[in-house]
Amino acid sequence: MPTSRASRQPTPAGGEPYTAATKVMRQPKRSRWVKLRLGLLAALGVGLVGLGLLYWQVHRLAQAITVADVRPNPPFGSPLLGANVLLIGTDERPDHPEEGVRSDTLILARLDAAGRWVSLLAIPRDSQVALPQVGLETTKINVAYGQGYAAAQALYRPAVTPQQGGMALAAQTVETFLGLPKRSMRVDFVATVNFAGFAGLIDALGGVTVDVPTYILDAAYPTEDFGVMRVEFQPGPQYMDGKTALIYARTRHQDSDFGRAERQQQVVRAILQAFRAKGALGQALLLPSLLRAVAGEAGGTPPVLTTLPLDRPDVLLGLLGLASGLDPDAMGQFRLGANQLSAEDGSNLIFDPVAVQTLLDQWQRAPSEAREAATVQVFNGTAVDGLASQVSFDLERQGFRMLPPGNGPSAERTRVYDVGGASATSRRLARTLSAELLSGPPPDVTSAATIVVIIGPPPPGG
């Protein structure tokens, strides 16, 4: 008997007719796929919104603090390809214009986002230079910023701000002093931060932790009202807010500008460590606080200014890559010091050009043990006889280049001092000894080694 059209059931390829049970089995599969697609689209949408908000925050930050580079033929650099950024700490007091302005800190940072490494070179503010642009044959390098600040429009062009003039002349002076053009290099970007901006950045991060290597007493630390006060720091790791970290980075009466340069690099490393510890989400959430800290009051000069275009895509990608992949302890840390001095003229420091170029050879390369060719010397800071000799023998067997051991000052714990900027070797050495790693020379020890180890007693239970 023929079947009516209404009662016919469509059949799948296998020949079996669809049934109510088939529909029940097929529907959940389609439903799960739809939910998965909707979930993926929602996640993508949230991600795009998040990236948009991040870029908006960075763009706001860039608008607040970015200024044009007014040098003739300014370079075009990118952290993705390798760029040099001159960091200038300025002593600028708007309430006392009669005091002028000068650069209190000069650090040239080499950024290589592709290789994920950074090297810092501290330049003492008393380094002797010439400033032919303003008719000075002999002066200190920290004068360059103040002279450019005072004569910005005369040196460059109308409408140039004092800050732009200071940044430009400081960059030109550092390029000449270090002989960067001979290396086909420039100071690609400049960033300035005054005392308020420095402290504000650290407070926005929630403070930093700094391991003070030795006791510091400064009975004549300068105050904002042109007086002095007594400051001291005990050795060991300690939390510092912005005001405290600023004092630690600026004090120099107990040792010298060389010691101060080391402390400044130590604080820079602590800032990077604190920022990295926030993680990607925490860093994004931190941007509004950072914006408030560096933008300053409406209508006033921001405490932080830079010629680095933070919102340019290649710059932003490079900086984000460094923020996520750079180990602050792996930064190359170099400074012009006694090893590069050829003479002193009063308080002016005259550096040997050949020695300066040798140091720059190390500074501009990615940290590598082979390139560093570092030597290590161990000093015994305990009452155990022969301990330095035993440690030296063990380290030599592990491939370190050792100098004869000796006795050193009493130590509470083992510390590794990277004296010559051998960051790769010193990191492996610190891991080998499970020791603290510090940059700069150790206190009360004289050594020709690139890295110095002061052996202390083993930790409890060690």
TIFIFI-763960 format. One record per residue (C-alpha): residue number from 1; x, z, y. Coordinates in steps of 0.25 Angstrom, whole numbers, plus 5000, padded with zeros to 4 digits. Each point is the difference from the previous one (the first is absolute). Example, Ala and Ser with C-alpha at 12.3 -4.5 7.8 and 13.67 -1.06 7.14 Angstrom:
BEGIN
R   gumi   east     up   north
R      1   5049   5031    4982
R      2   5006   4998    5014
END
This chain:
BEGIN
R   gumi   east     up   north
R      1   5000   5000    5000
R      2   5006   4996    5013
R      3   5005   5011    5009
R      4   4995   5001    5014
R      5   5009   4998    5012
R      6   4997   5014    5005
R      7   5004   5006    4987
R      8   5013   4993    4999
R      9   5013   5009    5001
R     10   5013   4993    5006
R     11   5011   5002    4990
R     12   5015   5002    5003
R     13   5011   4991    4995
R     14   5001   5008    4987
R     15   4985   4996    4997
R     16   4994   5014    5000
R     17   4989   5001    5010
R     18   5001   5010    5012
R     19   4993   5013    4997
R     20   4997   5012    5009
R     21   5012   5007    4993
R     22   5009   4989    5004
R     23   4996   5002    5015
R     24   5003   5015    4999
R     25   5014   4997    4994
R     26   5003   4989    5010
R     27   4995   5007    5013
R     28   5010   5012    5000
R     29   5012   4991    4999
R     30   4995   4992    5012
R     31   4997   5013    5008
R     32   5014   5005    4997
R     33   5007   4988    5005
R     34   4991   5000    5013
R     35   5004   5014    5002
R     36   5015   4997    4998
R     37   5000   4989    5010
R     38   4992   5008    5010
R     39   5010   5011    4998
R     40   5012   4991    5002
R     41   4994   4994    5012
R     42   4997   5014    5006
R     43   5015   5004    4997
R     44   5005   4987    5007
R     45   4991   5003    5012
R     46   5005   5014    5001
R     47   5014   4996    4999
R     48   4998   4989    5011
R     49   4993   5010    5009
R     50   5012   5010    4998
R     51   5010   4989    5003
R     52   4993   4996    5012
R     53   4999   5014    5005
R     54   5015   5002    4997
R     55   5003   4988    5008
R     56   4991   5004    5011
R     57   5007   5013    5001
R     58   5014   4994    5000
R     59   4995   4990    5010
R     60   4996   5011    5009
R     61   5013   5007    4998
R     62   5008   4987    5004
R     63   4991   4998    5012
R     64   5004   5014    5005
R     65   5015   5000    4998
R     66   5005   4985    4999
R     67   5007   4994    5012
R     68   5007   4987    5002
R     69   5015   4998    4998
R     70   5005   4996    5013
R     71   5014   4996    4996
R     72   5005   4986    5002
R     73   4997   4992    4987
R     74   4995   5012    4992
R     75   5002   4998    4985
R     76   4989   4998    4990
R     77   5001   5009    4989
R     78   4992   5005    4988
R     79   5002   5012    4991
R     80   4996   4990    4988
R     81   5013   4993    5003
R     82   5008   5011    5005
R     83   5000   5006    5014
R     84   5007   5010    5009
R     85   4992   5010    5008
R     86   5007   5008    5011
R     87   4994   5014    5000
R     88   5001   5007    5013
R     89   4997   5015    5003
R     90   4998   5001    5015
R     91   5002   5012    5009
R     92   4989   4996    5010
R     93   4993   5010    5009
R     94   4989   4994    5008
R     95   4998   5013    5008
R     96   5015   4999    5005
R     97   5003   4986    5003
R     98   5012   5004    5008
R     99   5007   5004    4987
R    100   5000   4985    4995
R    101   4998   4996    4986
R    102   5010   4998    4989
R    103   5001   4997    4985
R    104   5002   5013    4992
R    105   5001   4993    4986
R    106   5004   4987    4996
R    107   4998   4995    4985
R    108   5000   4986    4995
R    109   4991   4998    4988
R    110   5002   4988    4991
R    111   4987   4997    4993
R    112   4999   4991    4987
R    113   4986   5000    4995
R    114   5003   4990    4989
R    115   5011   5009    4994
R    116   4992   5013    5004
R    117   5012   5006    5007
R    118   5003   5006    5013
R    119   5014   5004    5006
R    120   5001   5009    5013
R    121   5013   4999    5009
R    122   5001   5012    5010
R    123   5007   4996    5013
R    124   5006   5012    5008
R    125   4994   5000    5014
R    126   5014   5003    5006
R    127   5006   4987    4994
R    128   5007   4992    5011
R    129   4995   4987    5004
R    130   5000   4990    5012
R    131   4988   4996    5007
R    132   5003   4988    5008
R    133   4985   4997    5003
R    134   5001   5012    5010
R    135   5015   5000    5003
R    136   5005   5011    4992
R    137   5013   4997    4992
R    138   5000   5014    4993
R    139   4988   5009    4997
R    140   4993   5006    4988
R    141   4990   4992    4992
R    142   4989   5009    5003
R    143   5000   4996    5015
R    144   4996   4986    4996
R    145   4985   5004    4998
R    146   5000   5008    5013
R    147   5006   4988    5008
R    148   4991   4990    4994
R    149   4988   5009    5003
R    150   5004   5002    5015
R    151   5003   4985    5002
R    152   4990   4993    4991
R    153   4995   4990    5010
R    154   5013   4997    5006
R    155   5007   4998    4986
R    156   4988   4992    4994
R    157   4988   4995    5007
R    158   4988   5005    5009
R    159   4989   5008    4993
R    160   5010   5006    4990
R    161   4998   5015    4998
R    162   5011   5010    5000
R    163   4998   5003    4985
R    164   5002   4985    4997
R    165   5012   4999    5008
R    166   5006   5012    4994
R    167   4997   4995    4986
R    168   5006   4986    5003
R    169   5013   5005    5006
R    170   5002   5010    4989
R    171   4998   4989    4989
R    172   5010   4991    5007
R    173   5010   5011    5001
R    174   4999   5004    4986
R    175   5001   4985    4995
R    176   5013   4999    5008
R    177   5006   5013    4996
R    178   4998   4998    4985
R    179   5004   4985    5001
R    180   4987   4996    4993
R    181   5000   4985    5005
R    182   5013   4998    4992
R    183   4992   5004    4988
R    184   4988   4990    5004
R    185   4992   5012    5003
R    186   4992   5006    5011
R    187   4992   5012    5004
R    188   4987   4994    4996
R    189   4991   5011    5005
R    190   5001   5013    5008
R    191   4991   5013    4999
R    192   5001   5011    5009
R    193   4994   5014    4999
R    194   5001   5012    5010
R    195   5000   5014    4996
R    196   4985   5002    5001
R    197   4998   4988    4991
R    198   5010   5005    4990
R    199   4993   5013    4998
R    200   4987   4994    5000
R    201   5003   4991    4989
R    202   5005   5011    4991
R    203   4988   5009    5003
R    204   4990   4988    4997
R    205   5007   5000    4986
R    206   4998   5015    4998
R    207   5014   5003    5002
R    208   5013   4997    4992
R    209   5009   5007    4991
R    210   5015   5000    5003
R    211   5011   5006    4992
R    212   5009   5006    5010
R    213   5014   5000    4994
R    214   5007   5011    5008
R    215   4997   5011    5010
R    216   4998   4995    5014
R    217   5001   5008    5013
R    218   4998   4994    5013
R    219   5000   5010    5012
R    220   4999   4989    5010
R    221   4989   4991    4996
R    222   4994   4993    5012
R    223   4985   5002    5003
R    224   4990   4991    5008
R    225   5001   5009    5012
R    226   5015   4997    5001
R    227   5004   5014    4994
R    228   5006   5004    4987
R    229   4995   5008    4988
R    230   5006   5005    4987
R    231   4996   4993    4987
R    232   5005   5002    4986
R    233   4997   4994    4986
R    234   5003   5006    4987
R    235   5005   4992    4988
R    236   4990   4995    4990
R    237   4987   4992    4999
R    238   4990   5003    5011
R    239   4987   4995    5006
R    240   5001   4995    5014
R    241   4989   4996    5010
R    242   5003   4990    5010
R    243   5006   5009    5011
R    244   5009   5007    4990
R    245   5005   4986    4994
R    246   5003   4995    5014
R    247   5009   5012    5003
R    248   5007   4999    4986
R    249   5002   4985    5003
R    250   5005   5002    5014
R    251   5009   5013    4999
R    252   5015   4996    5001
R    253   5007   5012    5006
R    254   5005   5006    4986
R    255   5007   4988    4996
R    256   4999   4986    5007
R    257   4993   4987    5002
R    258   5004   4996    4986
R    259   4993   5012    4994
R    260   4988   4997    5008
R    261   5000   4986    4996
R    262   4999   5005    4985
R    263   4989   5009    5003
R    264   4992   4989    5007
R    265   5001   4991    4988
R    266   4996   5012    4991
R    267   4987   5002    5008
R    268   4997   4985    5000
R    269   5002   5000    4985
R    270   4990   5013    4999
R    271   4990   4992    5009
R    272   5000   4988    4990
R    273   4999   5010    4988
R    274   4988   5007    5006
R    275   4993   4986    5003
R    276   5003   4995    4986
R    277   4995   5013    4994
R    278   4986   4997    5006
R    279   4998   4988    4991
R    280   4993   4987    5003
R    281   4986   5007    5003
R    282   5006   5011    5008
R    283   5009   4991    5008
R    284   4988   4992    5004
R    285   4992   5012    5004
R    286   5012   5005    5008
R    287   5000   4988    5009
R    288   4990   5005    5010
R    289   5008   5013    5002
R    290   5013   4992    5001
R    291   4993   4991    5011
R    292   4996   5012    5008
R    293   5014   5006    4999
R    294   5007   4987    5004
R    295   4990   4994    5010
R    296   5001   5012    5010
R    297   4990   5003    5011
R    298   4991   4989    5005
R    299   5007   4993    5012
R    300   5014   5006    4997
R    301   5012   4994    4994
R    302   4999   5002    4985
R    303   5011   5009    4994
R    304   5003   4989    4990
R    305   5003   4986    5004
R    306   5005   4988    4991
R    307   5002   4985    5001
R    308   4997   5000    4985
R    309   4987   4993    4999
R    310   4993   5009    4990
R    311   4988   4992    4997
R    312   5007   4987    4998
R    313   4997   4996    4985
R    314   5015   4999    4995
R    315   5004   5013    5007
R    316   4988   5008    4995
R    317   5002   4995    4986
R    318   5015   5003    5001
R    319   4997   5014    5005
R    320   4990   5003    4990
R    321   5009   4996    4989
R    322   5011   5009    5005
R    323   4990   5012    5002
R    324   4995   4998    4985
R    325   5014   4997    4993
R    326   5011   5006    5008
R    327   5006   5013    4995
R    328   5004   5008    5013
R    329   5011   5006    4992
R    330   5005   4986    4997
R    331   5002   4996    5014
R    332   5014   4996    5004
R    333   5005   5010    5011
R    334   5012   4997    5008
R    335   5005   5005    5013
R    336   5012   4997    5009
R    337   5009   5012    5000
R    338   5014   5006    4999
R    339   5004   4990    4990
R    340   4998   4988    5009
R    341   5005   5007    5013
R    342   5013   4994    5006
R    343   5000   5009    5013
R    344   4993   5009    5009
R    345   4999   4998    5015
R    346   4995   5014    5005
R    347   4986   5000    4994
R    348   5000   4985    4997
R    349   5002   4996    4985
R    350   5008   4987    4998
R    351   4998   4994    4987
R    352   5009   4991    4992
R    353   4993   4986    4999
R    354   5006   4997    4987
R    355   4995   5014    4994
R    356   4987   4997    5006
R    357   4999   4987    4993
R    358   5004   5006    4987
R    359   4988   5010    5001
R    360   4991   4989    5004
R    361   5004   4992    4987
R    362   4994   5012    4992
R    363   4988   5002    5009
R    364   4994   4986    5000
R    365   5000   4999    4984
R    366   4991   5006    4990
R    367   5005   5013    4994
R    368   5008   4997    4988
R    369   5010   5009    4993
R    370   5010   4988    4998
R    371   5000   4996    5014
R    372   5002   5015    5004
R    373   5012   5002    4992
R    374   4998   5015    5003
R    375   5010   5011    4997
R    376   4995   5014    4996
R    377   5007   5014    5002
R    378   4994   5013    4994
R    379   5003   5013    5006
R    380   4997   5014    4993
R    381   4990   5008    5008
R    382   4999   5011    4989
R    383   5009   5011    4994
R    384   5002   4992    4987
R    385   5014   4996    4998
R    386   5002   4985    4997
R    387   4986   4996    5002
R    388   5003   4989    5010
R    389   5010   4994    4990
R    390   4990   5000    4989
R    391   4989   4994    5008
R    392   5010   4989    5005
R    393   5004   4997    4986
R    394   4986   4998    4996
R    395   4996   4992    5012
R    396   5013   4991    4997
R    397   4995   4997    4986
R    398   4987   4995    5006
R    399   5006   4990    5009
R    400   5002   5007    5013
R    401   5013   4998    5007
R    402   5006   5014    5002
R    403   5010   5006    5010
R    404   5007   5013    4996
R    405   4991   5012    5000
R    406   5001   5012    5009
R    407   4995   5014    5004
R    408   4989   5000    5010
R    409   4991   5010    5008
R    410   4990   5009    4992
R    411   4988   4992    4997
R    412   4986   5005    4996
R    413   4997   4987    4993
R    414   5006   4987    4996
R    415   4999   4989    5011
R    416   5005   4986    5001
R    417   5004   4995    5014
R    418   5000   4985    5003
R    419   5011   4999    5010
R    420   5003   4985    5001
R    421   4986   4994    4998
R    422   5001   4998    4985
R    423   4985   5002    4997
R    424   4999   4993    4987
R    425   5012   5008    4994
R    426   4996   5013    5006
R    427   4986   4999    4994
R    428   5005   4998    4986
R    429   5010   5011    5002
R    430   4989   5010    5005
R    431   4991   4996    4988
R    432   5012   5002    4991
R    433   5002   5014    5005
R    434   4986   5004    5003
R    435   5005   5003    5014
R    436   4994   4999    5014
R    437   5005   4987    5008
R    438   5003   5001    5014
R    439   5006   4990    5010
R    440   5013   5003    5008
R    441   5012   5008    4998
R    442   4999   5014    4994
R    443   5003   5012    5009
R    444   5014   5007    4999
R    445   5005   4989    4991
R    446   5011   4989    5003
R    447   5000   4988    4991
R    448   5004   4985    5000
R    449   4989   4998    4989
R    450   4988   4991    5002
R    451   4991   5011    4993
R    452   5003   5015    5000
R    453   4994   5009    4989
R    454   4999   5015    5003
R    455   4998   5007    4986
R    456   4991   5012    5001
R    457   4994   5009    4989
R    458   4990   4994    4990
R    459   4986   5003    5003
R    460   4992   5011    4993
R    461   4998   4996    4986
R    462   5009   4988    5002
END
